Structures are given as C-alpha cells and as structure tokens.
Amino acid sequence: MVSELLFSIEQYIRSGGIVMIPILMVSCLMWLLIINRVFFLRKLYVKNISRSEAGRLVRENRPPEPKYQGANSMLVRAFLTARSHDPELDDFILDETVMSLISAMDTYLSTIRVLAGVAPLLGLLGTVVGMMSTFEVITVYGTGNAKAMAGGISVALVTTQTGLMVSIPGLYMSGWLAKRANNLKSRIAATGIYLKRFIQE
C-alpha cells in the first residue's frame, strides 16, 4: 500500500516536469518555517505568568522559574538580564527589551508570505513550459498525435495545480500566524507598560 502510494506520488511529480523541483523546494522550506513559528508562538502562550507575578518578580529582581516559558516570562528574563538598577536607564532598557521581543514575533512571517506567493507563479511557469511543449508537438506532428500532446498538457495542468496546492494553505497559515503574533505583541507591550511602575521602586 505504501509502495503504491509512493509510486503514484513519484509519477505525479514526473508528470509535472522540471518545474516541479522548485515548487517542491518552496513547499518544503515554507512548511519548515511554518512549523518553526507554530512551535515558537505556542511556547509563548503556554506556561505563562500573570502580569502581577511579572511585576512582583521585577520588584524582587528575581527571574521566573525555568518551567515558565511564556511571553511574560521571556520579557522578565530579558529585562532582568540587562537591568542596570538605575530607574531612568532601566526605563529605556525595558522599552528596548519590549521592542526586541515584539520584532522577534515577526521572524520568518514575511518569508512565509513570499514563498506562498511564489508557488503559484512557479505553477504558471510550468503552465507556460507545458503549453510551449504542446505547441512544438503540434508544429511537428499536427493535431493528430494526441499522445505526444498529452505530455505538454499534463505538465501545464499538474504544475498549476501543485502551485495552488502549495500557495493556498501557505497563505492561510501566514494569516493565522500573523494573527497569533499580533496578539502576543499586544500582550508583551501591555506587560511592558505595566512593569514600568515596578522599576521606579
């Protein structure tokens, strides 16, 4: 059963021609980045500490326990690592820490969007290559050789289909990840504002 599935996948890839290689490379890279971001953002949601707990830890100058890996925990750890104990300077350090963590939320998201947008364009390239092959066959053999024409048409259809199959879920995941990242950005920014009152103590 598995061997038959692998054989059918191989035949499908072969029917798409040379353009299938960059499409599959784009797909693999895009999904690696998506999986990376899913696990990274999920880690920031789970085992988090409350804002009041974050404030208490900043006031006591004590980092969270290692088991807490959420967004607030990361902010407190990063701030306490760079803290100078000068209230005026710490205010700027906290702002820089918040901005640094917020920018980390967007890592790879633009790359995922670009890869999702490139996939259908590669599919369109395959369409052009397939149609050119079909017209070459028509030029040499006329329209009587349906078998020879089928190869070019197969390339055109398979690459277009594959490009769309890669692009549509990629664009959906890009939007979903961006929404999660924006939610985390808001949480981190709000926690940063809340912590300012504790660095003056």
C-alpha positions in Angstrom: 0.0 0.0 0.0 2.8 2.4 1.0 4.9 1.4 -2.1 1.9 2.1 -4.4 1.3 5.5 -2.8 5.0 6.4 -3.2 4.9 5.2 -6.8 1.8 7.3 -7.6 3.5 10.4 -5.9 6.6 9.8 -8.0 4.5 9.5 -11.2 2.7 12.7 -10.3 5.9 14.6 -9.8 7.4 13.2 -13.0 4.3 14.3 -14.9 4.9 17.9 -13.8 8.3 18.1 -15.4 11.4 20.0 -14.2 9.3 22.9 -12.8 8.1 20.6 -10.0 11.5 20.7 -8.4 11.5 24.4 -7.4 7.8 24.1 -6.4 8.5 21.3 -4.1 11.6 23.1 -2.7 9.5 26.2 -2.0 6.8 24.0 -0.3 9.4 22.2 1.9 11.0 25.4 3.0 7.7 27.2 3.6 6.4 24.4 5.8 9.6 24.1 7.8 9.3 27.8 8.6 5.6 27.4 9.4 6.3 24.5 11.8 9.1 26.6 13.4 6.7 29.5 14.0 3.9 27.4 15.3 6.0 25.8 18.0 7.7 29.1 18.8 4.4 31.0 19.2 2.7 28.1 21.0 5.6 28.1 23.6 4.9 31.8 24.3 1.2 31.0 25.1 1.7 28.1 27.4 3.1 28.1 31.0 3.0 31.8 31.2 3.0 34.0 34.3 0.5 36.7 35.1 1.3 40.4 34.8 1.1 40.8 38.6 3.5 37.9 39.0 5.8 39.5 36.5 5.7 42.8 38.4 6.5 41.0 41.7 9.5 39.3 40.1 10.8 42.6 38.7 10.4 44.3 42.1 12.3 41.4 43.8 14.8 41.3 40.9 14.2 37.5 40.6 13.7 35.7 37.2 10.8 33.3 36.7 11.3 29.6 37.3 12.6 27.7 34.2 9.3 25.9 33.7 7.7 29.1 32.7 8.4 29.9 29.1 5.6 32.2 28.1 5.7 35.7 26.7 5.7 37.5 30.1 8.3 35.1 31.4 10.6 35.8 28.5 10.1 39.6 28.9 11.0 39.5 32.6 14.1 37.3 32.0 15.4 39.5 29.2 14.8 42.7 31.2 16.4 41.4 34.4 19.5 40.2 32.4 20.0 43.8 31.0 18.9 45.7 34.1 21.2 48.4 35.4 19.2 49.3 38.6 19.2 53.0 37.5 15.4 53.7 37.2 15.8 56.2 34.4 18.1 53.9 32.4 16.0 50.8 33.2 13.0 52.6 31.7 14.8 52.7 28.3 16.1 49.2 28.8 12.6 47.9 29.3 11.4 49.7 26.2 14.3 48.2 24.1 13.5 44.7 25.5 9.8 45.0 24.6 10.7 46.2 21.1 13.2 43.4 20.6 10.7 40.7 21.7 8.0 42.3 19.5 10.2 42.2 16.5 11.0 38.6 17.2 7.3 37.7 16.7 7.5 38.6 13.0 10.6 36.5 12.3 10.0 34.4 9.1 6.4 35.6 8.6 7.3 37.8 5.6 9.4 34.9 4.2 6.4 32.5 4.5 4.2 35.0 2.7 6.7 35.4 -0.1 7.1 31.7 -0.5 3.3 31.2 -0.6 3.1 33.9 -3.3 5.9 32.5 -5.3 4.4 29.0 -5.6 1.5 29.9 -8.0 4.0 31.9 -10.1 6.1 28.8 -10.4 3.0 26.9 -11.3 2.3 29.5 -14.0 5.8 29.0 -15.3 5.1 25.3 -15.6 1.9 26.1 -17.5 3.9 28.2 -20.0 6.5 25.4 -20.3 3.8 22.8 -20.9 2.0 24.8 -23.5 5.2 25.6 -25.3 5.9 21.8 -25.4 2.4 21.2 -26.7 2.7 23.8 -29.5 6.1 22.3 -30.5 4.4 18.9 -30.9 1.6 20.5 -32.9 4.2 22.2 -35.1 5.9 18.9 -35.8 3.1 16.3 -35.9 0.0 18.5 -36.2 -3.1 17.8 -34.0 -3.2 14.1 -34.9 -0.8 12.9 -32.3 -2.8 13.2 -29.1 -0.4 11.1 -27.0 2.5 13.5 -27.7 0.3 16.5 -27.0 -0.8 15.0 -23.7 2.7 15.3 -22.2 2.8 19.1 -22.5 -0.8 19.5 -21.3 0.0 17.3 -18.3 2.9 19.5 -17.4 0.8 22.6 -17.7 -2.1 21.3 -15.5 0.0 19.5 -12.9 2.3 22.4 -12.2 -0.6 24.8 -11.9 -2.4 22.5 -9.6 0.6 21.9 -7.4 1.4 25.7 -7.2 -2.1 26.4 -6.0 -2.0 23.4 -3.5 1.2 24.9 -2.0 0.0 28.5 -2.0 -3.5 28.3 -0.6 -2.6 26.6 2.8 0.6 28.7 2.9 -1.4 32.0 2.7 -3.9 30.7 5.3 -1.1 29.7 7.7 0.6 33.0 7.1 -2.5 34.9 8.1 -3.1 32.7 11.1 0.5 33.1 12.4 0.3 36.8 11.9 -2.9 37.0 14.0 -1.2 35.0 16.8 1.9 37.1 16.6 -0.1 40.3 16.8 -1.9 39.0 19.8 1.4 38.2 21.5 2.8 41.7 20.6 -0.2 43.3 22.3 0.4 41.2 25.4 4.1 42.0 25.6 3.5 45.7 25.0 0.8 45.8 27.8 3.0 43.9 30.2 5.9 46.3 29.4 3.8 49.3 30.3 2.6 47.6 33.5 6.2 46.8 34.6 7.3 50.4 34.4 5.7 51.1 37.7 7.9 48.5 39.4 11.3 49.7 38.1 10.8 53.0 39.9 10.5 51.3 43.3 
